[in-house]
Amino acid sequence: MAWMMLILMLGAQDPEPAAPVTVAAPAAEAPAAVSDDDRIICRKDEQTGSLVRTKTCLTKAEWRKRRARDRGEAERVLELETQPGVQSQ
């Protein structure tokens, strides 16, 4: 009897199936011209004594600034070590 009720209820529904919904794809936008300095570069770094690798993503200009900063810091340390009376830590 329950099957018969289910069949009758399903048959009582709207006999016309719903029209399929179509979604218009957004217009493909042309990618903006990216300058070479704005290009993103990702690097994976390993920490000594750790199995975890970290991923750092920066633009080419940011990598250049970081490299210049690190080079300046290294030169500063070397200058301090060559001065008489200064001991490295």
N, C-alpha and C positions, 0 to 999 in steps of 0.2 A: 504494500500500500504506500509506503514511504517513497518507493521508486516512482510510482505513478504520480505522486504529488510533485516530486522533483521534475519529472518530465513535463507536467502541465505548467509548472512555474517557468521553466526554461522556454517553453513554447509560447507563453504569454508575453514574453519580452518583445521588443521592437523587432520585427522580422527583417528590417533593413539594416545591414551591418554599417557601422560607422565608417566614414571615408577615412582613408589613411592620412595621417598628418604629415605634411612635408615641411621641412624647415629649410628655408633658403640659406645657403652658405654665404657668409659675409664676403664682400668683395675682397679679393686678395690684394693686400697693400704691398706696394713695392718697398723692400727694405731700404731704410735710409742709408745713405752712403756713410760708412764708418771709416774714419780716418785711421791711419796706421797706429797712432798713439792711443786711440780709444779701443783698440782690439784687446780683448780679454785673454790673458794667458794664465793657465792653471799649472801649478807645480806641486808634486807630492814630496814632502820632506820627512825624513826619518830622524827620530830623536835617538841619540845614543843611549843605549840601555833600555829601550822601549820597543815593543813590537807594534805599537800603534803608529800609523803613518798619518800625517795631517796634510790636508789639501788646502793650498792657498791660491786664490784667484785674484789677480790684480790686472789693471790695464798695463799696456806696455810702458806708458809714461810713469805710472806708479812704480813699476819694477826698476826703471831707470833711476828714479829718485831714491829708492831704497838702496840700490847698488852704490850710488854716489855717497849717500849717508854712511853706509858701512865702510866704504873705502876711506872716507874722511876720518872715521873713528879709528880705523886700523892705523892710519898714518899718524894720528895724534898719539896713540899708544906707543908707536915706534919712536916718535920724537921724545916722549917722556923717558923711555928706557935708555936713550942714548945720552941724556943729560947726566952730568956727573952728580953724584949724591942722591939720585932718585932710584929707589929699589922697586922692582915690579912685585906685584902681589900675587 
